[in-house]
Amino acid sequence: MGKLWWDNIGTINTTSTSYTSIGNKYFAPVDCRLRMVRLSVAGDAANSLIESVTLRITSPEWGRSLVVGAAGAGLRTVPAIPVPNSNHETDLPVKASQGLDMQAKFNVTATTPDIQVYGLFESAN
């Protein structure tokens, strides 16, 4: 087993029901493998509405997209119910020179979402 590390690879704060870019591409510091994607679902306000989110990650190395999802807790009133992280195991190559492009969509128009996207990476050294 090589060196493992977690990195925050993006933040989903779009509210669209169509695939929308979540920002800049993520570039890994070295050639490695993406072992897991974690979505941590939260809202920015007491009235945040998050039903479910779908994240599409693409890389020229893969030939097709990785699609993962997470469930929200609906309307987040006070006190808010914690939403468990959504973990998705993978085994995909990532080149440092080729960024990961990410797009997200919600099944219902979201209100003030703040969803952190983390990647678990493994490098040879």
BELQUI-V324458 format. One record per run of one state. SS is the DSSP state (alpha for helix, beta for strand, coil for the rest). FROM is the first residue (numbers start at 1). TO is the last residue. If there is no record, write none. Layout:
ss:SS from:FROM to:TO
ss:SS from:FROM to:TO
//
This chain:
ss:coil from:1 to:2
ss:beta from:3 to:12
ss:coil from:13 to:19
ss:beta from:20 to:21
ss:coil from:22 to:25
ss:beta from:26 to:26
ss:coil from:27 to:31
ss:beta from:32 to:40
ss:coil from:41 to:42
ss:beta from:43 to:43
ss:coil from:44 to:48
ss:beta from:49 to:58
ss:coil from:59 to:65
ss:beta from:66 to:75
ss:coil from:76 to:85
ss:beta from:86 to:94
ss:coil from:95 to:99
ss:beta from:100 to:106
ss:coil from:107 to:110
ss:beta from:111 to:111
ss:coil from:112 to:112
ss:beta from:113 to:113
ss:coil from:114 to:114
ss:beta from:115 to:123
ss:coil from:124 to:125
//
